[in-house]
């Protein structure tokens, strides 16, 4: 076969590619070294999970004799690595905001220490999440099974870590964490959401919990549920206005069944309510209410092995 590739062709393609870097759209970071490294964030997250669930995840063996030493080693490693990555995140924010004079290193130290001090609280919350998963799922055989194998524990655990950083306005890192969990579990929880105690997401695939969602205590959510925004306000240029309450509030002791969609920042689902499967809600629901859709009319047809059909009865 005749050779068709040449240095000139390669140079032309490289010139065209590099030309797209100069259009000012900001989808490249050349000569910038302050972005957090995604793989490093994932490694930090994995170390935090070992601290939160010792013996369940990671490769380290825990004994009563070594637990304090191993946890101490992990805490110090998380501290050093997270300070480094958080400083990069703050420097990135300063760069795009043309900020001068910020103590990015000092802020990174503060937010890292904040997260580490919150780990006992996070662990207590996760214990409650495990307990309600066990109590609420007849298929669950043990706490161990839930911690090791249930995707909701990875998604909720990651959210609870990322949320503490989001509370301190850490750029980029909380979203890197929760989107990593989203990719692994199919459960999308924005780190800005406010979630109470004892959350159980059963099965979980396709669940979406938006940034300004508020969820009370003892809430159970099934697969495919969306807690989303109904619409987005726009400015005079037609661009979406950022911020504001866009997602619903779910009060305590609510159950939301599979594929339900609840949209809007003004929507409040009252305590002790049940939202049935496939329900589409854009209005608030009083406490103690069960919402279901009308029973669909089923049509049965009789068919031969070759695929021909005859009219059947309606259900």
N, C-alpha and C positions, 0 to 999 in steps of 0.2 A: 504494500500500500504506500502511496506517495505521501511523504511528510507534508503536513499542512500547517503545523504550528511553527511560528517564528518569533524571534526576539522582538521584532517590530510589533507583531500582534499583541504580544504580552505587554509591551510598554504602552501601547494604545489603551488596552483594557485597564491597566494600572492607573494611567492618567485620568480616565473617565471615572473610575472608582474614587480616586482621591479628590476629583472635582466635586463629588457629592458631599465631601466633608466640609466644604467651604461655603455652604449655602446659608449658614446661620441658624439652622433649625435645632441645633443642640442635641442631635442624636449620636454624638461621638464625644469622647473625652480625651482629646490629644493634649499632651503636655500638662495633664492633670494627674496628681498622684494621691489625692485625698479621698477617693471613693472607698467605702467599706468593701471588703472582699467577701463575696457570697459564700464561698467555701469555708472561710474562717467563721462566719456567722453560724453556719450549720454545725461546725465543730463545737462552737461555744454552746449551742443549743443542746447538742448531744451530751456534753459534760453536765449541763444543768439537769438533764433528765436522769443522769446517773445519780446526781445528788438528791433529786426528788424521789426517785424509785430505786434505791440502792439494791443491787443484786438482781434486779429485773432486766435492766438494760445495760449495755456496755460489756466489756470483757473482764472487768475487775471482780475478783472474788472478795466478798465481805465476811469478816468474822467480828465477834465482839472485841477481840484483841486489836484488830487493825482498823476498825471503822472510823475512829477519830482521825487517825493518820491519813487514810485515803480521802476522806471528805475534806480535811484540811488542805491536802495537796490539790484537790479539784477546785476548791474555793479560791485558792491563790492563783491557779492557772486561769480560771474564768476571769478573775479580777484583771490580771495583766493583759489577757487577750481582748477582753471587752473594752477596757480603757483605750487600747490601741485602735480598735475599730470604731468606737464611739467618737474618738477625737477626729478620725477621718470623716465621719458623718457630719460633725459640727463644722469642720473646715469646709466641707462641700457646701453646706448651707451658707456659710459666710461668703464663699466665692461667688455663688450665684446671686447673693443678695448684696454683693459689694460691701460687706460689713468689714470694719476695721477695728482692731483693739479688743476683740473678744478673747477671753481666756478659754480657748477650746479644750485644752488639756485639763484645766480645772473643772470644767463642766462635765467632761468625760469621766473624771474621777468621781464626781458627785453622783451622777446617774448610775454608775456601776455600783457604788456603795449602797445606793438606794435599793437597787434590785437585790443585791446579796442580803441586805437586812430584811427584805420582804420574803425571802425563801421559806422561812418557817410558816408564814401566813399562807403562801401559795401551796405549800405541802398540805396544810390543814384543809384548804379548799378542795384540793384534789382527792384527799381521803373521802370527803363527802361526795364528790362526783363518782368515785368508785363504788361507794356504798349504795347510792341510788341506782346505779347501773345494775348492780347485783340484785337489789330488791325489785327492780322494775322489769327485769328480763328473765322469763322462766327458762330460757335456754342457757343462762349463765350458771356454770358449775362452781365457780370460785372467784374470789377477788383476784387471784393470780391470773386466771384466764382473761379477765377484763383488762388488767394492766398490760399484759403481754400482747394481747391479740386484738383488742377492740380499737378501731380507728378513732372513735370519739375521744379516747384518752390522750392520744397524740395530738389531736386537733385542739382539745380543750386545754391540755397542759401547755401547749405552745402559745395559745391565746393568753393564758394567765401570766406567762412570763413576759410576752410581748406587750401586754397591756400596762405592766408596771413601767416599761420604758416609754410607752406612748404617753403615759401620764406626765412624764418629764420632758415631753416634746423632743424626744430623740429622733432625728431624721433617719429615714430609710430603713434602719435596722429592724424595727417592729414589723414592717411590711415584708421584709425579706424573710423573717421568721415565719409569719403566718402564711405567706404564699408558698413557702417550702412545705409546710404541713398540708396546705390545700392540695398541692400536687401529689402528695403521698396518700392522702385520705379521701379526697373528693369533698371535704368539708371546708367551706370558705367562711372564716370568721375574721372580720376586720378587727385589728387590735384596739381600735377606738371604741368599740361597743362596750356597754356597761352590763356585766353579767353577774348575778348574785350567786348564792350557794346552791349546791346540789343540782347541777345541770346534767341531764342525760340526753344524748343524741343517739337514738336507736338506729342501727344500720348506718345512717349518716350520709350516704352518697348523694351528692347534689344539694346539700343544705347550704344556704347562703344567709349570712347574718351581717347586715350592713353596718357602716361606721357609726351611725348615731342611734342604733338599736339599743333599747334598754330592756333587760330581762331580769325579772325578780328571782325569788328563791323557788326551788322545787319545781322547775319547769321541765317538761319532757317533750322532745321534738323528734319526729320521725323523718325518714329519708325524703329528699326532694322538696323540703319546705324552704320558701323564700321569705325573708323578712327584709323587704326592699323599699326603694323609693318609688313614689307614684309618678312624680314629674320633677323637672329641674327648672328652677327660676333662671332666667337669662337677663343679661344686662342689655344696654342700648345697642351694643354691637352684635347681639345674638349669641354671646358666649355664656356658658353655664357659670352661675355664681357659686363659688365654693362655700362650704360651711353651711350652718343652719341645721335644724332638726329635720331630717328627711326620711327617717326610718321609724317603724312603729315601736310602741312601748308594750311589753308583755308583762303583766303583773304576775304575782306569785301563784303557784299551784295551778298552772295552766298546762294543758296537753294539746299539742298541735299535730294532727295526723298527716300521713304521707301526701306530698304534692300540694299541700295548702299554700296559698300565696297571700301574704298580708303586706299591704303597701301604704306608705304615707307617714309623714312625721307627726301628724295630728291623731293618728289612729292609736287607740288604747284598748287592749284586750284585758277586761277586768279579771280580778282574782277568781280562781276556781272555775274558770270557763274551759270548754272543750271545743276545739275547732276541728271539724271533720275533714276527711281526706278530700282533696281536689277543690276545696272551698277557695273562692277568690274574694278577698275582703279589702275594702277601701274605706270602711266606716268603723267607728268604735263599737265595742261590744260591752254591755253592762256586766258586772260581776255575776258569776254563777250561771252563765248562759252557755247552751250548747248550740253550735251553728253547724248545720249540715246542708248539703245540696239535695234537691228532690231526687227520689229514687229514679234512676234512668229506666226507660222502657227497653227491655231486651227483646230482640227479634230472633227466633229460632228458625233455622232452615234445615231441611233434610236434603242430603246430597248423596249421589252415588259415588262409587270409588273413582269414577272418571271425572268427578267434579261437577256434574250437572246438579241443579238444585230444584227443589219444589217448595212452594210457599208453605211456611210452617206457622206455628202459633206465636202470638205475642206474649211476652211475659210482663 
